[in-house]
Amino acid sequence: MAVWALGINHQTAPLDVRGRFAFALDQLPEALRQVRAALRRPAEATLLSTCNRTELYCAADEPLVEPAARWLADVGGLSPDGLLRHAYVLQDDAAARHAFRVAAGLDSMVLGEPQILGQLKDAVRVADEVGTLGTTLHQMFQRSFAVAKQVRTSTDIGAHSISMAAAAVRLCSQLFEDLRDIRVLFVGAGEMIELTATHFAARQPRAIAIANRTLERGEKLAARFGAEALRLADLPARLHEFDAVVSCTASTLPIIGLGLVESALKRRRHRPMFMVDLAVPRDIEAEVKGLDDVYLYTVDDLAAVVQAGKDQRQAAVTQAEAIIDAGVQSFMHWLRQRDPAHGVVPLIRDLHAQAQAWQEAELARARRLLDKGASPDEALQALARGLTHKLLHGALAELHSGDEAARQHTAEMVARLFLRGRRPHSSGVDRTP
């Protein structure tokens, strides 16, 4: 069984390229069905999509990287070569190690951040519900979750990390002297907005508002922070009121355009606006960054801030990598055992088949004895003798063949298999009474 991963992330592809390949959680089922159709043969598949990465994990009898790349490239409107300029392809132990590092937060923009583990679990759950997970990927991801838990509980990997939300607050405080004097608008009502709003609320800004496409959901989140709830349709009339704007929605197109921000700046008489776009694809048009009096940051712009404290985390990273290496080795051992060319699975299957054949032969013999008038006790004794003879015949034959060293090796093996490890005598006969 081959395992491989095809993906792009914040280290290999710019924000606008990542935006082409973003999938909302409710889009994953159909995408996984398309992947399976594109591969044109039985295969397992799981698709992970976050603001920092889109990764396709697959398992099949052979690595079907080319059809997988063609499918993903078509999703983003690129040629396969255009995709692969930004992508990475990892196979077998490298793919498993990458999955384990992602789960543990070692491959994140925010080293050690915990959100990615929940996102990966969601991706695995969806694949399981759709029927594309399979035994191999199930094993790999369940082991990655266990390794991630071990990393978090036995190392300080997250002790010095700065979240995207905390980085946004830090940058905002560099622009405004006192955050208690500003008005903050959050666009969206998802997990990232909730986290960022929590960080800003701790600084007690003058006012907080939450704009969301669904007013009911926006009101629910706004109630937590004593905030005002708005509709997205209210933004043209209200945007100028806010000094800081943080946006993160699942929209496939920008919802805050250049013209809208220009209009807001005029009404603000060019007082500065701090804007953070945490969405992939973008929520705020890229051209907004070129406006005077606007300080716009994307997820990529926050990279330098969230890397603070990297030196302090290096020792924890070393510990985490050792835990991950052990987990990868364990998974690969499990995978090799299932490989018909290398593992014990075929031997186990053959043993079961042989035992079944012996059982059927001796049952048929016992029935014939009964048909001839033998008593049930005689038939059972014949059945037991026949099975015992068949079970021991091979071992006894090996004990009487080969040289002395071979017989001794066979005797030790037979003792482990049939005598529960009692030491055999040099001739192969157990001395234990």
N, C-alpha and C positions, 0 to 999 in steps of 0.2 A: 504494500500500500504506500503510495506517494502522498506526501503532504506538502502543500506550498501556499505561499502568501504573495499577493500582488497588491501594492498599495502606494499611496502618496501621503506625505505628511508635511508638517510645518518646516521640516529640515530639507525637504527635497523639492517642494513646489510653493510658489508664491500664493498669496491669498486668492487672487482672481482665478488662478488655475484650480485651486482646491474647491472654490465655489461652484465650478462646473460639475463636480462629482459628489456634491452633497446630497444626502438622502435623509428625509425626515423619518422618524420611527415608523409612521404608518405607511411609508412607501417601501419599506424593506420586504414585506411578503411578496409583492409583485416583482420586485427586483430579483429576489432569490429564485422565483419561478423562471424568470428570464435567463438567469445564469445557468440553471440546470438545462434549459432548452438549448442554450448556446453551446454547451459542452457536448451535447449530443450523445451522451453515454452516462451510465450510472455514476454519480459523483455526489460527494457531500459538499455543502457550501454554507458559509456564515459571512455576513456582511456587516462591518463596523463603520459607522459614519459619525464623526464629531466635527467640531469647528477646526480641529487640528489634523484630522486624518480621515481618509477613506481607505479601508483595507478589506480585501476579499480573501478569505481563507478557504481552501478546498482540500479535499482528499479523494483520491481515485486510484485505480490500478496503475496509472501512469500520470506524470505531471502534464496536465492539459493547459499549459500556460498561454499558448498562442490564441486559442478560442476565447479564453477568459480575458485576455488583453484586448482582443477585438471587440468583445461585448462592452467592456468598461470604457474603451476609447470612444465607441459609438455613443454611449451615454453622455459623455462630455463634449461631443462634437469635434473630436480630434482624430487624427490617424493613429494607428497603433504605434508607429515610430514617434509621433508627437507626444503620446502618453508616456512611452517608455523613457523619454528624455527626462521626465520628472518622477518616474516611478522606481520602485525596487521590487525585485523578484527574489524570494527566499524559499529554499526547499529543505524539507526534512528537518534535521536538527536546528538549522538556522531559522526556519519558519517557526518551530516550537519555541526557540529561545526568544524570538521577537514577540510572540504572543505572551510569553511569561513576563517579559520586560514591560510590555504595554500594561498588562494587568497590575503589575507592581508599581506603576507610575514612573518607571525609569526612563521611558521613552517620551514622556510628556514635556511640554514647554515649561510647566511648573513641576519640577522634579519632586516626585513623591505625592502629587496631588491625588486625592481619593476619588474624585468624580469619575475618572475613566473606568474604574472597576465596575461601578454601577452601569455605565454605558455599555461596557462589554457584556455584562450579564444580561442586559436587555436585548442585545444583538443575538446572543446565544438562545435566549428564550424564544425570540421570534423565529429563528431558524428551526428550533425544535417544534414549534407549533405548525410551521409550514411543512415540516417533514424533510428538511434538507440538512439537518445536523449530522446524523449518523453516529456510529459507535466511535470512530477514530477521532473526529472533532470533539465529540462529547468528552472523551477521555482527556484530550489535550487541554480543553478549556477548564474542565473541573480541576485538573491538576494545576492549571495556571491560577485558579482562584485560591486553591490551598496554599500555593507558593506565595501569592500576594498577601494573604493573611499572615503567613509566617514572617515575611519581610516587614510588615507593618508592626507586628508585635515584638519582634526580636531585634530590630534595628531602629535608628533614629532618622530614617530616610525622610520623614515629613516634618521633623522638628524645626527646621529652619526655613521651610518653604514659604514663599509669599504667593498667595493666590492671585488670580486675575482680578478678582474683586478688590482685594487689598491694594493691588498695584494701581487700579483705577482711582481709588481714594487718595493714594499717595501722590499721584500726578496732579489730581485736582487741587490738592492742598498746596502744591507748588505754584499754582496759578492764582488761587484765591487765599488771601491771608487768613481768613477765618471762615470755615465752612458753615458756621452757624448763621452767616449772613446771606447764604445763597439759596436759590430754589432749584430743586433737582427733579428732572423728569425721567422716568423709566419707561421705555417702549417695549412691550412684551410682558408676559407674566409667567415665563418658564423658570426652570431651576436656576439658571445663571442670573437672571434678573432678580430672583428672590435672594440669592446669595449676595449679589452686589448691593441691593437695597438694604440688606441687613448691615453691611459694612458702613454704608453712608449714614444710615439711621443712627448708628452709634456715635456719629459726630454731630448729631442734632442740628441738621440744616433747618433753615427758616420754614421751608415747605417742601413736601414731597408729593408728586403726582405720578400715577401709573396709567399709561395709555395702552389699551389692548383692543384687538379686533372684536373679541367677545367681552362685552361690558361686564357681564356677570362674573367671569373669571378675574377680570381686573379689579372689580369691587372686593372680591374675596381676599386677594393679596393686599389691596390697599388698606383693608380693615386691620391687618396685622401691624401696620406702621402708622396708623392714624393719617393716612394719605388720601388724596382726592383721586377718584377714578375718572378717566376720560376715554372717549372713543378715538380710534385712529383718525376718524373724520374730523375731529376737533383740532388736530395739529396745526393746520394752516392759520387758524385764528388764535391759537394759544402758544405756539412755539416760542415766540419772542419773550414770553414771561420767564423763561427758565435760563439759569446761568450754566447749568450742567445737564447734559442729555446722555443717557446710556441706553443703547438699543441692542436687543437680541431677540429676533423673531425667527420664525421658520419660513418667512416669505422668500420666494425665489427671485424677486426683483426688489430693488431699493424702494423703500417707502418714505425716505426723507431725501428729496432731490435738491439740486443746486439752487433752483429758483426759490424753493421754500425757505432755505437757509438765508439766501440773500435778502428776501423780504423780511425775515425775522431780524436780521442785523440792522436793517434800516429803521425798523420800529424800536430797536434797542439803542439807537443812535451810536451804533458800533461799540457798545460795551462788549467785552470778550465773552465768547461762549466756549465752554469745554465740552467736547463730544467724544464718546467712546462707542465704537461699533464692534460688538462682540459676536456679530452674526457671520455665518458663512453659508451661502453667499452674502454679500454686503447688504446691510439695511440702509446705509448712508452712501450716497453717490461719492465715488472717489474724488471727483472734481471739487468737492466741498473743502478738501484739505488745502486747496490753493487760495482760499479766501482769506483776506486779512481779518484779524480779530476772531478767527476760529482756530481752535486747537483740537484737531481730530486725531484720535488714536485708534488703530485697529488691533486685532489680536496679535498680529505680527509686531506691531510697534511696541507692545508691552513686553516683548521677549527679554530685553535687557534688564527691565525692572524685576521680573519674576526670577531671574537667575541670581539675584543677590543671595549671598550666603552659600554659594556653590562650594567654596573651599571647606567650610564647616561640614558640609554633607559628604565630602569625598570618602571619609572612612566608612560611613554608612552605606555608600554606594558599593564599596568593595565587599562589605558583608553581604549585601543584597545580591550581588552578582554571584557569589559563592553559593547562596541558597538556590538561585535560579539554575546554575549549572547542575547542581544535584537533581533538581526537578526535571530538567531536560534529559539528563542521562536516564532517569527512571522511566520517563515517557518513551524514549527511544528503545529502551530494553523491552518495554511492553509491546511496542510496535513491531520490533524484530521478531518477537515470539509469535506474532500473528502472521508473519510473512511465510507463505508456503515454501519458499526457497530456503529459508534459514531457521524457522522457528520450530517449536514442538507441537504446534497445533495439528499439522498433518499426522504426526505420530499418535497423538491422542485420538484423533479421528479413526485411524487404522486400528488402534487397540480396541476401541469401542465396537468397530465393525467385526473384528475377529471374535471378541467375546460374544457378540450377538449371534454369530454363526455357530459357535460352540454350543451356545444355549439352545438354539433351534435344533441342532443335530441331536443333542442328548434328550431333549423333550420328545422328539420324534421316536427315538429309540425306546424311551420309557413307555410311550403310548403303544408301541408295537408289542412290548412285553405284556401290557395290560390286556391287549386284544387277544393274546395267546393264552390268557388265563392266569398270569402271574398275579400275586397279591400286591396291593398298593405298597406295602412295606418293601417287597422285593424290587419293585419299580423305582422307588425312591432311593434305595441303596445303590442300584445300578446307575441312576442319574447322578448321585453324589460321586461314585467312583469314576464315572466317565469324565465329569467336569474336573475333578481333582487331577486325573491323569493328564488331561489336555493342558491344564494350567501348569503342571510341573514338568511336563515332558521336555520342553525346550531348555529349562534351567538345568535339569539332570543331565541332558545330553552335553551341554557346554561344560559341566563339571568334570566330565570324563574325556574331554578332548583338549588338545593343545599341550604345551609344555608346562612345567611346574609353576612358572611365574604367571602364565595365563590362567591356570586353574585356580591359583591363589587369588588373583584379581576377581575372577568370576565368583569364587566362594564369598568374598567380601561383599560383592554386589548383591548376590542372592540373599545373603544374610540381612542386608539392609532392606531388601524388598519384601522378603517373606518371614523373617524372624525378628522384625522390629529392631534391628540394629544390634542384636546379640552377636558377640564375636564368634566367627567360625573357627573351627579347629583347622589345622594346616591342610588336612585332606578334604576339607569342606564340610565336615560333620560337626555339629554344635556340641560342645562339652556340657552345656548347661543342663542340669537334670530337669 
